[in-house]
Amino acid sequence: MDMLTDGLQKSHYAPATLNDAYSEKVYNLYLKRIDNNKRFLLQSDIGQLQKFKHAIDDQIKEVNLEFFEVSDAMLSKGIERGRSFYTKILAAPFDFSVDEQYDLDMEDRDWAANSDAQQELWRKSLKHSTLSRLVDKLEEQEKAVEENETSVTIKTFEELELETRNKVKTSYDNY
């Protein structure tokens, strides 16, 4: 850790001054990198991490990894919660007849207030992903019909929706 501290302050091409401003910069960037889409951490997690916002510089100097250990535990818990959410959500068809809003701008979004709000965020995100892929499949199928393309197997909406949900689930399983 001494080598890291020394490297940051002396050997780096843009040496850092380890102070509260540096801590805040690291804190904000770190949270953005570990949960950019704000799907894993809750507002309560962010509230608990807030105490570290101006202490990371001191922790680096003291070789104290508490902030990273605490945040890693919170993130691991959030990832498991997310896995539970997407597995449950993708097990059933979506109702595309419901008119809903889904904000794609993650930057301005707050972290979910609780687990229920987080699950709703996951549901809308998964519905959006499924719908986007489903529209592509439907358009591909329509084009094949128009061009009398026989190499494409025509499937029902329900079959395509199930196939698409399964592909979305596989992409999350592999993430």
KASULZI-V306113 format. One line per field, one symbol per residue. burial: + if it has 16 or more other C-alpha atoms within 10 Angstrom, else -. Layout:
burial->???
This chain:
burial->----+--+---------+---+++-++---------++++++--+---+--++++++-++------+---+--++--++-+++-++--++---+----------------++--+--++-++++++++-++-++--++--+--+---------------++++++--++------
